[in-house]
Amino acid sequence: MTDARPDHAALMDNVYRRQRLFYDATRKYYLLGRDHLVEKIEPTADARILEVACGTGRNLDRIDKRYPGRRLYGFDISQQMLISARAKLRHRATLAPGDACDYDPQQMFGARQFDHIIMSYSLSMIPDWRAAIDESLRHLAPGGRLHIVDFGDQSGLPNWFDRALRQWLAKFHVKPRDALRHFTAQLSGCSVQHEDLYGTYAQYLCLRLPNVLPCRETFAQDEKGRDGYKELTLASESV
């Protein structure tokens, strides 16, 4: 699962080289709320759905079974995880290696925008998690939604549990993003829905862009020369 400087890619491959073989069997006990996210997607029949840091493909598999016929895409920085994802999904999803903080879906998948992008327990493993959110917002279609599920801030749980959980997660290079709710609440140009799950053990967020027609001619470009989310926001304000 993801950020992607070469050293981080190597780290993730080392972490998951063997763990991928029993990942799904073990993570179901503590990566809570993933099925809640799947139920919240409610895609249209022709929706494009992208999973950032798709791991073993577990979520895409659930999405395909819950909403058959949608166009599914996924990427991960770990080539090891992609081995498992490809074996699980085969022809049902288009997969590629990629970095959550800087990716080009047109080059990777031949698709420029997505109706739904999901990030499931990935932000807690991405060092620059704020950049990963910004990057995915840039690739949403007008009216598109970014769905996030990850660890909560544990504020409603006993202090001993919070300490023990964080110490244990750190062994796997996982760090709950306590500022996630505050950060997303400060974003302009999108509406934000937040739900605490299982007390405050986990949290689900849905960031939705306004329903506007894409006006590519009106887009400015960022410092890398890319069309982006901020320009889409400006276009929506002028409609």
Secondary structure, DSSP 4 states (H G I P E B T S, - for coil): ----SHHHHHHHHHHHHHHTTTHHHHHTTTSTTHHHHHHHH---TT-EEEEES-TTSHHHHHHHHHSTT-EEEEEES-HHHHHHHHHHHGGGSEEEE--TTS--HHHHHS---EEEEEEES-GGG-TTHHHHHHHHHHTEEEEEEEEEEEE---TTS-HHHHHHHHHHHHTTT----TTHHHHHHT-SSSEEEEEEETTTTEEEEEEE-------GGG----TTS---HHHHHHHHHH-
